[in-house]
Amino acid sequence: MARKASRSIRATFADARQDIAAKQEVFDPAPREARDGIEAGMWDGAPFDKLPPACPVVPLGVQGKLSFFIDALGQFMSFDGMKPADLISLFRTTPNYTYWAWPRKKLTSTDHDT
């Protein structure tokens, strides 16, 4: 009886490991690749009016200086201000997403005297 229970536990554990591995596979293509036919930084409302489509982070609200989010892992997080390290932690499972959504644009000089 103990042997059968032990095999059952092992099988359950193996199934759980497979489920976890499947959930950890996150779609995060290279930053310059189009996502769902949308080029980097070119979604409707970019860059300030709307969040990008399929954004893995959900903003919940603000209270005073605190901002509240559900991060890409599904965890509740709050920040006092927003530092680059905070942004990185929000998108930790999809780091390429931030570069796709808000790509760095090449600065052009408007100085006509040079």
Jmol script that loads the backbone (N, CA, C; Angstrom):
load data "model"
ATOM      1  N   MET A   1       0.819  -1.200   0.000  1.00  0.00           N
ATOM      2  CA  MET A   1       0.000   0.000   0.000  1.00  0.00           C
ATOM      3  C   MET A   1       0.863   1.265   0.000  1.00  0.00           C
ATOM      4  N   ALA A   2       1.928   1.257   0.805  1.00  0.00           N
ATOM      5  CA  ALA A   2       2.802   2.428   0.883  1.00  0.00           C
ATOM      6  C   ALA A   2       3.501   2.675  -0.446  1.00  0.00           C
ATOM      7  N   ARG A   3       3.856   1.592  -1.154  1.00  0.00           N
ATOM      8  CA  ARG A   3       4.528   1.742  -2.455  1.00  0.00           C
ATOM      9  C   ARG A   3       3.610   2.428  -3.460  1.00  0.00           C
ATOM     10  N   LYS A   4       2.348   2.025  -3.485  1.00  0.00           N
ATOM     11  CA  LYS A   4       1.408   2.612  -4.437  1.00  0.00           C
ATOM     12  C   LYS A   4       1.202   4.102  -4.135  1.00  0.00           C
ATOM     13  N   ALA A   5       1.097   4.444  -2.859  1.00  0.00           N
ATOM     14  CA  ALA A   5       0.927   5.845  -2.466  1.00  0.00           C
ATOM     15  C   ALA A   5       2.156   6.659  -2.855  1.00  0.00           C
ATOM     16  N   SER A   6       3.327   6.073  -2.693  1.00  0.00           N
ATOM     17  CA  SER A   6       4.562   6.767  -3.039  1.00  0.00           C
ATOM     18  C   SER A   6       4.642   7.032  -4.540  1.00  0.00           C
ATOM     19  N   ARG A   7       4.213   6.084  -5.374  1.00  0.00           N
ATOM     20  CA  ARG A   7       4.190   6.299  -6.825  1.00  0.00           C
ATOM     21  C   ARG A   7       3.186   7.391  -7.184  1.00  0.00           C
ATOM     22  N   SER A   8       2.060   7.390  -6.500  1.00  0.00           N
ATOM     23  CA  SER A   8       1.035   8.396  -6.752  1.00  0.00           C
ATOM     24  C   SER A   8       1.560   9.797  -6.420  1.00  0.00           C
ATOM     25  N   ILE A   9       2.277   9.906  -5.324  1.00  0.00           N
ATOM     26  CA  ILE A   9       2.851  11.193  -4.928  1.00  0.00           C
ATOM     27  C   ILE A   9       3.884  11.640  -5.957  1.00  0.00           C
ATOM     28  N   ARG A  10       4.726  10.713  -6.400  1.00  0.00           N
ATOM     29  CA  ARG A  10       5.737  11.044  -7.415  1.00  0.00           C
ATOM     30  C   ARG A  10       5.074  11.510  -8.712  1.00  0.00           C
ATOM     31  N   ALA A  11       4.029  10.825  -9.116  1.00  0.00           N
ATOM     32  CA  ALA A  11       3.329  11.197 -10.350  1.00  0.00           C
ATOM     33  C   ALA A  11       2.694  12.582 -10.208  1.00  0.00           C
ATOM     34  N   THR A  12       2.091  12.839  -9.066  1.00  0.00           N
ATOM     35  CA  THR A  12       1.481  14.143  -8.815  1.00  0.00           C
ATOM     36  C   THR A  12       2.538  15.239  -8.836  1.00  0.00           C
ATOM     37  N   PHE A  13       3.677  14.957  -8.210  1.00  0.00           N
ATOM     38  CA  PHE A  13       4.772  15.922  -8.182  1.00  0.00           C
ATOM     39  C   PHE A  13       5.299  16.182  -9.595  1.00  0.00           C
ATOM     40  N   ALA A  14       5.464  15.136 -10.381  1.00  0.00           N
ATOM     41  CA  ALA A  14       5.937  15.282 -11.767  1.00  0.00           C
ATOM     42  C   ALA A  14       4.952  16.102 -12.591  1.00  0.00           C
ATOM     43  N   ASP A  15       3.661  15.853 -12.410  1.00  0.00           N
ATOM     44  CA  ASP A  15       2.641  16.635 -13.122  1.00  0.00           C
ATOM     45  C   ASP A  15       2.706  18.111 -12.730  1.00  0.00           C
ATOM     46  N   ALA A  16       2.884  18.361 -11.444  1.00  0.00           N
ATOM     47  CA  ALA A  16       2.960  19.741 -10.960  1.00  0.00           C
ATOM     48  C   ALA A  16       4.171  20.453 -11.548  1.00  0.00           C
ATOM     49  N   ARG A  17       5.297  19.756 -11.644  1.00  0.00           N
ATOM     50  CA  ARG A  17       6.500  20.357 -12.231  1.00  0.00           C
ATOM     51  C   ARG A  17       6.271  20.705 -13.700  1.00  0.00           C
ATOM     52  N   GLN A  18       5.569  19.840 -14.418  1.00  0.00           N
ATOM     53  CA  GLN A  18       5.265  20.126 -15.824  1.00  0.00           C
ATOM     54  C   GLN A  18       4.348  21.339 -15.944  1.00  0.00           C
ATOM     55  N   ASP A  19       3.360  21.427 -15.061  1.00  0.00           N
ATOM     56  CA  ASP A  19       2.452  22.579 -15.082  1.00  0.00           C
ATOM     57  C   ASP A  19       3.206  23.880 -14.819  1.00  0.00           C
ATOM     58  N   ILE A  20       4.108  23.852 -13.850  1.00  0.00           N
ATOM     59  CA  ILE A  20       4.892  25.046 -13.524  1.00  0.00           C
ATOM     60  C   ILE A  20       5.774  25.430 -14.701  1.00  0.00           C
ATOM     61  N   ALA A  21       6.422  24.449 -15.307  1.00  0.00           N
ATOM     62  CA  ALA A  21       7.290  24.725 -16.460  1.00  0.00           C
ATOM     63  C   ALA A  21       6.486  25.329 -17.610  1.00  0.00           C
ATOM     64  N   ALA A  22       5.283  24.822 -17.831  1.00  0.00           N
ATOM     65  CA  ALA A  22       4.445  25.352 -18.914  1.00  0.00           C
ATOM     66  C   ALA A  22       4.050  26.796 -18.630  1.00  0.00           C
ATOM     67  N   LYS A  23       3.765  27.121 -17.379  1.00  0.00           N
ATOM     68  CA  LYS A  23       3.377  28.485 -17.024  1.00  0.00           C
ATOM     69  C   LYS A  23       4.560  29.439 -17.116  1.00  0.00           C
ATOM     70  N   GLN A  24       5.781  28.916 -16.955  1.00  0.00           N
ATOM     71  CA  GLN A  24       6.956  29.771 -16.997  1.00  0.00           C
ATOM     72  C   GLN A  24       7.380  30.116 -18.417  1.00  0.00           C
ATOM     73  N   GLU A  25       6.864  29.401 -19.411  1.00  0.00           N
ATOM     74  CA  GLU A  25       7.185  29.727 -20.793  1.00  0.00           C
ATOM     75  C   GLU A  25       6.404  30.975 -21.182  1.00  0.00           C
ATOM     76  N   VAL A  26       7.108  32.073 -21.280  1.00  0.00           N
ATOM     77  CA  VAL A  26       6.481  33.362 -21.538  1.00  0.00           C
ATOM     78  C   VAL A  26       6.843  33.831 -22.944  1.00  0.00           C
ATOM     79  N   PHE A  27       5.855  34.305 -23.670  1.00  0.00           N
ATOM     80  CA  PHE A  27       6.071  34.855 -25.007  1.00  0.00           C
ATOM     81  C   PHE A  27       6.676  36.243 -24.853  1.00  0.00           C
ATOM     82  N   ASP A  28       7.933  36.396 -25.242  1.00  0.00           N
ATOM     83  CA  ASP A  28       8.609  37.686 -25.165  1.00  0.00           C
ATOM     84  C   ASP A  28       9.620  37.791 -26.304  1.00  0.00           C
ATOM     85  N   PRO A  29       9.125  38.039 -27.535  1.00  0.00           N
ATOM     86  CA  PRO A  29      10.027  38.102 -28.690  1.00  0.00           C
ATOM     87  C   PRO A  29      10.979  39.297 -28.613  1.00  0.00           C
ATOM     88  N   ALA A  30      11.914  39.337 -29.520  1.00  0.00           N
ATOM     89  CA  ALA A  30      12.895  40.425 -29.577  1.00  0.00           C
ATOM     90  C   ALA A  30      12.185  41.782 -29.665  1.00  0.00           C
ATOM     91  N   PRO A  31      12.784  42.814 -29.090  1.00  0.00           N
ATOM     92  CA  PRO A  31      12.130  44.122 -29.012  1.00  0.00           C
ATOM     93  C   PRO A  31      11.719  44.743 -30.340  1.00  0.00           C
ATOM     94  N   ARG A  32      12.460  44.524 -31.400  1.00  0.00           N
ATOM     95  CA  ARG A  32      12.140  45.164 -32.680  1.00  0.00           C
ATOM     96  C   ARG A  32      11.174  44.350 -33.531  1.00  0.00           C
ATOM     97  N   GLU A  33      10.805  43.150 -33.082  1.00  0.00           N
ATOM     98  CA  GLU A  33       9.842  42.332 -33.834  1.00  0.00           C
ATOM     99  C   GLU A  33       8.426  42.846 -33.600  1.00  0.00           C
ATOM    100  N   ALA A  34       7.613  42.804 -34.637  1.00  0.00           N
ATOM    101  CA  ALA A  34       6.208  43.202 -34.498  1.00  0.00           C
ATOM    102  C   ALA A  34       5.478  42.183 -33.626  1.00  0.00           C
ATOM    103  N   ARG A  35       4.558  42.658 -32.834  1.00  0.00           N
ATOM    104  CA  ARG A  35       3.725  41.795 -31.988  1.00  0.00           C
ATOM    105  C   ARG A  35       2.287  41.961 -32.452  1.00  0.00           C
ATOM    106  N   ASP A  36       1.679  40.870 -32.842  1.00  0.00           N
ATOM    107  CA  ASP A  36       0.310  40.895 -33.371  1.00  0.00           C
ATOM    108  C   ASP A  36       0.171  41.918 -34.499  1.00  0.00           C
ATOM    109  N   GLY A  37       1.212  42.018 -35.323  1.00  0.00           N
ATOM    110  CA  GLY A  37       1.177  42.924 -36.469  1.00  0.00           C
ATOM    111  C   GLY A  37       1.448  44.382 -36.140  1.00  0.00           C
ATOM    112  N   ILE A  38       1.796  44.685 -34.891  1.00  0.00           N
ATOM    113  CA  ILE A  38       2.042  46.067 -34.474  1.00  0.00           C
ATOM    114  C   ILE A  38       3.546  46.264 -34.303  1.00  0.00           C
ATOM    115  N   GLU A  39       4.083  47.263 -34.993  1.00  0.00           N
ATOM    116  CA  GLU A  39       5.513  47.558 -34.894  1.00  0.00           C
ATOM    117  C   GLU A  39       5.828  48.182 -33.535  1.00  0.00           C
ATOM    118  N   ALA A  40       7.088  48.118 -33.153  1.00  0.00           N
ATOM    119  CA  ALA A  40       7.538  48.645 -31.863  1.00  0.00           C
ATOM    120  C   ALA A  40       7.156  50.114 -31.700  1.00  0.00           C
ATOM    121  N   GLY A  41       6.491  50.423 -30.596  1.00  0.00           N
ATOM    122  CA  GLY A  41       6.116  51.788 -30.267  1.00  0.00           C
ATOM    123  C   GLY A  41       5.022  52.398 -31.120  1.00  0.00           C
ATOM    124  N   MET A  42       4.322  51.596 -31.924  1.00  0.00           N
ATOM    125  CA  MET A  42       3.343  52.141 -32.867  1.00  0.00           C
ATOM    126  C   MET A  42       1.905  51.710 -32.579  1.00  0.00           C
ATOM    127  N   TRP A  43       1.588  51.305 -31.352  1.00  0.00           N
ATOM    128  CA  TRP A  43       0.217  50.899 -31.062  1.00  0.00           C
ATOM    129  C   TRP A  43      -0.682  52.132 -30.974  1.00  0.00           C
ATOM    130  N   ASP A  44      -1.975  51.914 -31.080  1.00  0.00           N
ATOM    131  CA  ASP A  44      -2.961  52.989 -31.013  1.00  0.00           C
ATOM    132  C   ASP A  44      -2.900  53.634 -29.633  1.00  0.00           C
ATOM    133  N   GLY A  45      -2.580  54.917 -29.575  1.00  0.00           N
ATOM    134  CA  GLY A  45      -2.488  55.624 -28.303  1.00  0.00           C
ATOM    135  C   GLY A  45      -1.069  55.744 -27.785  1.00  0.00           C
ATOM    136  N   ALA A  46      -0.088  55.286 -28.553  1.00  0.00           N
ATOM    137  CA  ALA A  46       1.307  55.325 -28.106  1.00  0.00           C
ATOM    138  C   ALA A  46       1.808  56.764 -28.090  1.00  0.00           C
ATOM    139  N   PRO A  47       2.693  57.133 -27.241  1.00  0.00           N
ATOM    140  CA  PRO A  47       3.196  56.364 -26.118  1.00  0.00           C
ATOM    141  C   PRO A  47       2.527  56.692 -24.794  1.00  0.00           C
ATOM    142  N   PHE A  48       1.635  57.715 -24.763  1.00  0.00           N
ATOM    143  CA  PHE A  48       1.131  58.174 -23.473  1.00  0.00           C
ATOM    144  C   PHE A  48      -0.362  58.000 -23.239  1.00  0.00           C
ATOM    145  N   ASP A  49      -1.168  57.924 -24.290  1.00  0.00           N
ATOM    146  CA  ASP A  49      -2.620  57.941 -24.115  1.00  0.00           C
ATOM    147  C   ASP A  49      -3.208  56.626 -23.629  1.00  0.00           C
ATOM    148  N   LYS A  50      -2.643  55.503 -24.060  1.00  0.00           N
ATOM    149  CA  LYS A  50      -3.161  54.180 -23.687  1.00  0.00           C
ATOM    150  C   LYS A  50      -2.000  53.244 -23.414  1.00  0.00           C
ATOM    151  N   LEU A  51      -2.287  52.199 -22.652  1.00  0.00           N
ATOM    152  CA  LEU A  51      -1.286  51.143 -22.483  1.00  0.00           C
ATOM    153  C   LEU A  51      -1.204  50.320 -23.759  1.00  0.00           C
ATOM    154  N   PRO A  52      -0.058  49.710 -24.006  1.00  0.00           N
ATOM    155  CA  PRO A  52       0.065  48.852 -25.188  1.00  0.00           C
ATOM    156  C   PRO A  52      -0.852  47.639 -25.083  1.00  0.00           C
ATOM    157  N   PRO A  53      -1.185  47.024 -26.223  1.00  0.00           N
ATOM    158  CA  PRO A  53      -2.033  45.828 -26.191  1.00  0.00           C
ATOM    159  C   PRO A  53      -1.328  44.676 -25.486  1.00  0.00           C
ATOM    160  N   ALA A  54      -2.100  43.873 -24.799  1.00  0.00           N
ATOM    161  CA  ALA A  54      -1.602  42.687 -24.079  1.00  0.00           C
ATOM    162  C   ALA A  54      -0.508  43.041 -23.080  1.00  0.00           C
ATOM    163  N   CYS A  55      -0.628  44.189 -22.441  1.00  0.00           N
ATOM    164  CA  CYS A  55       0.369  44.602 -21.451  1.00  0.00           C
ATOM    165  C   CYS A  55       0.334  43.635 -20.271  1.00  0.00           C
ATOM    166  N   PRO A  56       1.494  43.059 -19.893  1.00  0.00           N
ATOM    167  CA  PRO A  56       1.505  42.085 -18.804  1.00  0.00           C
ATOM    168  C   PRO A  56       1.371  42.719 -17.420  1.00  0.00           C
ATOM    169  N   VAL A  57       1.443  44.037 -17.337  1.00  0.00           N
ATOM    170  CA  VAL A  57       1.335  44.752 -16.066  1.00  0.00           C
ATOM    171  C   VAL A  57       0.000  45.488 -16.026  1.00  0.00           C
ATOM    172  N   VAL A  58      -0.668  45.414 -14.876  1.00  0.00           N
ATOM    173  CA  VAL A  58      -1.968  46.076 -14.719  1.00  0.00           C
ATOM    174  C   VAL A  58      -1.837  47.178 -13.666  1.00  0.00           C
ATOM    175  N   PRO A  59      -1.999  48.444 -14.056  1.00  0.00           N
ATOM    176  CA  PRO A  59      -1.997  49.512 -13.066  1.00  0.00           C
ATOM    177  C   PRO A  59      -3.329  49.508 -12.316  1.00  0.00           C
ATOM    178  N   LEU A  60      -3.246  49.600 -10.991  1.00  0.00           N
ATOM    179  CA  LEU A  60      -4.465  49.547 -10.180  1.00  0.00           C
ATOM    180  C   LEU A  60      -4.899  50.917  -9.678  1.00  0.00           C
ATOM    181  N   GLY A  61      -3.936  51.763  -9.353  1.00  0.00           N
ATOM    182  CA  GLY A  61      -4.310  53.079  -8.856  1.00  0.00           C
ATOM    183  C   GLY A  61      -3.183  53.744  -8.099  1.00  0.00           C
ATOM    184  N   VAL A  62      -3.512  54.922  -7.565  1.00  0.00           N
ATOM    185  CA  VAL A  62      -2.532  55.738  -6.864  1.00  0.00           C
ATOM    186  C   VAL A  62      -3.168  56.236  -5.577  1.00  0.00           C
ATOM    187  N   GLN A  63      -2.369  56.273  -4.523  1.00  0.00           N
ATOM    188  CA  GLN A  63      -2.806  56.878  -3.271  1.00  0.00           C
ATOM    189  C   GLN A  63      -1.638  57.714  -2.762  1.00  0.00           C
ATOM    190  N   GLY A  64      -1.796  59.030  -2.832  1.00  0.00           N
ATOM    191  CA  GLY A  64      -0.680  59.902  -2.475  1.00  0.00           C
ATOM    192  C   GLY A  64       0.475  59.675  -3.437  1.00  0.00           C
ATOM    193  N   LYS A  65       1.643  59.320  -2.889  1.00  0.00           N
ATOM    194  CA  LYS A  65       2.816  59.045  -3.724  1.00  0.00           C
ATOM    195  C   LYS A  65       2.950  57.569  -4.070  1.00  0.00           C
ATOM    196  N   LEU A  66       2.079  56.729  -3.524  1.00  0.00           N
ATOM    197  CA  LEU A  66       2.148  55.288  -3.793  1.00  0.00           C
ATOM    198  C   LEU A  66       1.380  54.932  -5.058  1.00  0.00           C
ATOM    199  N   SER A  67       2.000  54.117  -5.892  1.00  0.00           N
ATOM    200  CA  SER A  67       1.352  53.578  -7.093  1.00  0.00           C
ATOM    201  C   SER A  67       1.216  52.077  -6.917  1.00  0.00           C
ATOM    202  N   PHE A  68       0.073  51.513  -7.321  1.00  0.00           N
ATOM    203  CA  PHE A  68      -0.209  50.092  -7.120  1.00  0.00           C
ATOM    204  C   PHE A  68      -0.377  49.385  -8.461  1.00  0.00           C
ATOM    205  N   PHE A  69       0.222  48.187  -8.568  1.00  0.00           N
ATOM    206  CA  PHE A  69       0.221  47.420  -9.811  1.00  0.00           C
ATOM    207  C   PHE A  69       0.061  45.936  -9.538  1.00  0.00           C
ATOM    208  N   ILE A  70      -0.366  45.207 -10.559  1.00  0.00           N
ATOM    209  CA  ILE A  70      -0.203  43.759 -10.626  1.00  0.00           C
ATOM    210  C   ILE A  70       0.920  43.559 -11.634  1.00  0.00           C
ATOM    211  N   ASP A  71       2.018  42.932 -11.210  1.00  0.00           N
ATOM    212  CA  ASP A  71       3.174  42.789 -12.101  1.00  0.00           C
ATOM    213  C   ASP A  71       2.996  41.637 -13.079  1.00  0.00           C
ATOM    214  N   ALA A  72       4.002  41.408 -13.909  1.00  0.00           N
ATOM    215  CA  ALA A  72       3.935  40.378 -14.947  1.00  0.00           C
ATOM    216  C   ALA A  72       3.845  38.967 -14.367  1.00  0.00           C
ATOM    217  N   LEU A  73       4.192  38.800 -13.096  1.00  0.00           N
ATOM    218  CA  LEU A  73       4.053  37.503 -12.425  1.00  0.00           C
ATOM    219  C   LEU A  73       2.687  37.337 -11.770  1.00  0.00           C
ATOM    220  N   GLY A  74       1.870  38.398 -11.786  1.00  0.00           N
ATOM    221  CA  GLY A  74       0.560  38.342 -11.147  1.00  0.00           C
ATOM    222  C   GLY A  74       0.592  38.731  -9.684  1.00  0.00           C
ATOM    223  N   GLN A  75       1.685  39.344  -9.250  1.00  0.00           N
ATOM    224  CA  GLN A  75       1.831  39.747  -7.854  1.00  0.00           C
ATOM    225  C   GLN A  75       1.408  41.205  -7.670  1.00  0.00           C
ATOM    226  N   PHE A  76       0.851  41.507  -6.518  1.00  0.00           N
ATOM    227  CA  PHE A  76       0.512  42.879  -6.159  1.00  0.00           C
ATOM    228  C   PHE A  76       1.789  43.593  -5.739  1.00  0.00           C
ATOM    229  N   MET A  77       2.027  44.780  -6.300  1.00  0.00           N
ATOM    230  CA  MET A  77       3.217  45.552  -5.945  1.00  0.00           C
ATOM    231  C   MET A  77       2.837  47.012  -5.774  1.00  0.00           C
ATOM    232  N   SER A  78       3.551  47.689  -4.884  1.00  0.00           N
ATOM    233  CA  SER A  78       3.356  49.128  -4.721  1.00  0.00           C
ATOM    234  C   SER A  78       4.719  49.804  -4.708  1.00  0.00           C
ATOM    235  N   PHE A  79       4.752  51.035  -5.208  1.00  0.00           N
ATOM    236  CA  PHE A  79       5.993  51.789  -5.289  1.00  0.00           C
ATOM    237  C   PHE A  79       5.759  53.211  -4.827  1.00  0.00           C
ATOM    238  N   ASP A  80       6.742  53.754  -4.131  1.00  0.00           N
ATOM    239  CA  ASP A  80       6.744  55.157  -3.742  1.00  0.00           C
ATOM    240  C   ASP A  80       7.582  55.881  -4.785  1.00  0.00           C
ATOM    241  N   GLY A  81       6.930  56.494  -5.758  1.00  0.00           N
ATOM    242  CA  GLY A  81       7.642  57.037  -6.911  1.00  0.00           C
ATOM    243  C   GLY A  81       7.834  55.913  -7.919  1.00  0.00           C
ATOM    244  N   MET A  82       8.568  56.164  -8.985  1.00  0.00           N
ATOM    245  CA  MET A  82       8.816  55.112  -9.983  1.00  0.00           C
ATOM    246  C   MET A  82      10.249  55.260 -10.472  1.00  0.00           C
ATOM    247  N   LYS A  83      11.083  54.357  -9.998  1.00  0.00           N
ATOM    248  CA  LYS A  83      12.488  54.350 -10.398  1.00  0.00           C
ATOM    249  C   LYS A  83      12.683  53.313 -11.497  1.00  0.00           C
ATOM    250  N   PRO A  84      13.769  53.400 -12.269  1.00  0.00           N
ATOM    251  CA  PRO A  84      14.022  52.388 -13.301  1.00  0.00           C
ATOM    252  C   PRO A  84      14.024  50.961 -12.755  1.00  0.00           C
ATOM    253  N   ALA A  85      14.554  50.763 -11.563  1.00  0.00           N
ATOM    254  CA  ALA A  85      14.572  49.419 -10.968  1.00  0.00           C
ATOM    255  C   ALA A  85      13.154  48.911 -10.706  1.00  0.00           C
ATOM    256  N   ASP A  86      12.242  49.816 -10.360  1.00  0.00           N
ATOM    257  CA  ASP A  86      10.845  49.423 -10.138  1.00  0.00           C
ATOM    258  C   ASP A  86      10.204  48.969 -11.444  1.00  0.00           C
ATOM    259  N   LEU A  87      10.475  49.689 -12.513  1.00  0.00           N
ATOM    260  CA  LEU A  87       9.943  49.325 -13.825  1.00  0.00           C
ATOM    261  C   LEU A  87      10.463  47.953 -14.252  1.00  0.00           C
ATOM    262  N   ILE A  88      11.745  47.717 -14.014  1.00  0.00           N
ATOM    263  CA  ILE A  88      12.340  46.416 -14.346  1.00  0.00           C
ATOM    264  C   ILE A  88      11.660  45.305 -13.556  1.00  0.00           C
ATOM    265  N   SER A  89      11.394  45.541 -12.281  1.00  0.00           N
ATOM    266  CA  SER A  89      10.760  44.492 -11.470  1.00  0.00           C
ATOM    267  C   SER A  89       9.316  44.234 -11.901  1.00  0.00           C
ATOM    268  N   LEU A  90       8.617  45.250 -12.393  1.00  0.00           N
ATOM    269  CA  LEU A  90       7.249  45.040 -12.876  1.00  0.00           C
ATOM    270  C   LEU A  90       7.213  44.126 -14.096  1.00  0.00           C
ATOM    271  N   PHE A  91       8.181  44.283 -14.989  1.00  0.00           N
ATOM    272  CA  PHE A  91       8.219  43.532 -16.248  1.00  0.00           C
ATOM    273  C   PHE A  91       9.276  42.429 -16.223  1.00  0.00           C
ATOM    274  N   ARG A  92       9.600  41.894 -15.043  1.00  0.00           N
ATOM    275  CA  ARG A  92      10.730  40.959 -14.926  1.00  0.00           C
ATOM    276  C   ARG A  92      10.603  39.711 -15.791  1.00  0.00           C
ATOM    277  N   THR A  93       9.416  39.236 -16.084  1.00  0.00           N
ATOM    278  CA  THR A  93       9.284  38.031 -16.917  1.00  0.00           C
ATOM    279  C   THR A  93       9.224  38.356 -18.403  1.00  0.00           C
ATOM    280  N   THR A  94       9.030  39.624 -18.737  1.00  0.00           N
ATOM    281  CA  THR A  94       8.939  40.033 -20.150  1.00  0.00           C
ATOM    282  C   THR A  94       9.780  41.288 -20.389  1.00  0.00           C
ATOM    283  N   PRO A  95      11.089  41.203 -20.191  1.00  0.00           N
ATOM    284  CA  PRO A  95      11.916  42.408 -20.318  1.00  0.00           C
ATOM    285  C   PRO A  95      11.909  43.015 -21.717  1.00  0.00           C
ATOM    286  N   ASN A  96      11.742  42.209 -22.754  1.00  0.00           N
ATOM    287  CA  ASN A  96      11.715  42.754 -24.116  1.00  0.00           C
ATOM    288  C   ASN A  96      10.459  43.576 -24.378  1.00  0.00           C
ATOM    289  N   TYR A  97       9.403  43.321 -23.606  1.00  0.00           N
ATOM    290  CA  TYR A  97       8.140  44.034 -23.817  1.00  0.00           C
ATOM    291  C   TYR A  97       8.322  45.539 -23.647  1.00  0.00           C
ATOM    292  N   THR A  98       9.069  45.956 -22.632  1.00  0.00           N
ATOM    293  CA  THR A  98       9.259  47.392 -22.401  1.00  0.00           C
ATOM    294  C   THR A  98      10.001  48.044 -23.560  1.00  0.00           C
ATOM    295  N   TYR A  99      10.983  47.334 -24.123  1.00  0.00           N
ATOM    296  CA  TYR A  99      11.734  47.884 -25.258  1.00  0.00           C
ATOM    297  C   TYR A  99      10.878  47.922 -26.523  1.00  0.00           C
ATOM    298  N   TRP A 100       9.945  46.971 -26.643  1.00  0.00           N
ATOM    299  CA  TRP A 100       9.024  46.985 -27.789  1.00  0.00           C
ATOM    300  C   TRP A 100       7.999  48.113 -27.634  1.00  0.00           C
ATOM    301  N   ALA A 101       7.433  48.229 -26.448  1.00  0.00           N
ATOM    302  CA  ALA A 101       6.366  49.201 -26.226  1.00  0.00           C
ATOM    303  C   ALA A 101       6.876  50.642 -26.253  1.00  0.00           C
ATOM    304  N   TRP A 102       8.029  50.869 -25.657  1.00  0.00           N
ATOM    305  CA  TRP A 102       8.581  52.219 -25.577  1.00  0.00           C
ATOM    306  C   TRP A 102      10.024  52.208 -26.080  1.00  0.00           C
ATOM    307  N   PRO A 103      10.203  52.024 -27.392  1.00  0.00           N
ATOM    308  CA  PRO A 103      11.571  51.947 -27.921  1.00  0.00           C
ATOM    309  C   PRO A 103      12.279  53.300 -27.825  1.00  0.00           C
ATOM    310  N   ARG A 104      13.573  53.220 -27.698  1.00  0.00           N
ATOM    311  CA  ARG A 104      14.365  54.448 -27.673  1.00  0.00           C
ATOM    312  C   ARG A 104      14.413  55.000 -29.089  1.00  0.00           C
ATOM    313  N   LYS A 105      14.088  56.250 -29.208  1.00  0.00           N
ATOM    314  CA  LYS A 105      14.105  56.900 -30.522  1.00  0.00           C
ATOM    315  C   LYS A 105      15.433  57.624 -30.688  1.00  0.00           C
ATOM    316  N   LYS A 106      15.918  57.662 -31.909  1.00  0.00           N
ATOM    317  CA  LYS A 106      17.154  58.370 -32.202  1.00  0.00           C
ATOM    318  C   LYS A 106      16.884  59.865 -32.095  1.00  0.00           C
ATOM    319  N   LEU A 107      17.712  60.549 -31.316  1.00  0.00           N
ATOM    320  CA  LEU A 107      17.552  61.991 -31.163  1.00  0.00           C
ATOM    321  C   LEU A 107      18.129  62.696 -32.381  1.00  0.00           C
ATOM    322  N   THR A 108      17.397  63.663 -32.873  1.00  0.00           N
ATOM    323  CA  THR A 108      17.887  64.452 -34.007  1.00  0.00           C
ATOM    324  C   THR A 108      18.110  65.880 -33.546  1.00  0.00           C
ATOM    325  N   SER A 109      19.126  66.479 -34.067  1.00  0.00           N
ATOM    326  CA  SER A 109      19.467  67.844 -33.688  1.00  0.00           C
ATOM    327  C   SER A 109      18.541  68.826 -34.403  1.00  0.00           C
ATOM    328  N   THR A 110      18.062  69.811 -33.660  1.00  0.00           N
ATOM    329  CA  THR A 110      17.243  70.871 -34.261  1.00  0.00           C
ATOM    330  C   THR A 110      18.029  72.174 -34.316  1.00  0.00           C
ATOM    331  N   ASP A 111      19.315  72.090 -33.948  1.00  0.00           N
ATOM    332  CA  ASP A 111      20.174  73.270 -33.966  1.00  0.00           C
ATOM    333  C   ASP A 111      20.630  73.525 -35.399  1.00  0.00           C
ATOM    334  N   HIS A 112      20.140  74.586 -36.013  1.00  0.00           N
ATOM    335  CA  HIS A 112      20.448  74.878 -37.413  1.00  0.00           C
ATOM    336  C   HIS A 112      21.771  75.627 -37.574  1.00  0.00           C
ATOM    337  N   ASP A 113      22.398  76.046 -36.458  1.00  0.00           N
ATOM    338  CA  ASP A 113      23.658  76.785 -36.536  1.00  0.00           C
ATOM    339  C   ASP A 113      24.854  75.863 -36.744  1.00  0.00           C
ATOM    340  N   THR A 114      24.701  74.573 -36.541  1.00  0.00           N
ATOM    341  CA  THR A 114      25.836  73.654 -36.687  1.00  0.00           C
ATOM    342  C   THR A 114      25.835  72.977 -38.019  1.00  0.00           C
TER     343      THR A 114
END
end "model"
wireframe off; spacefill off
backbone 0.3
color backbone group
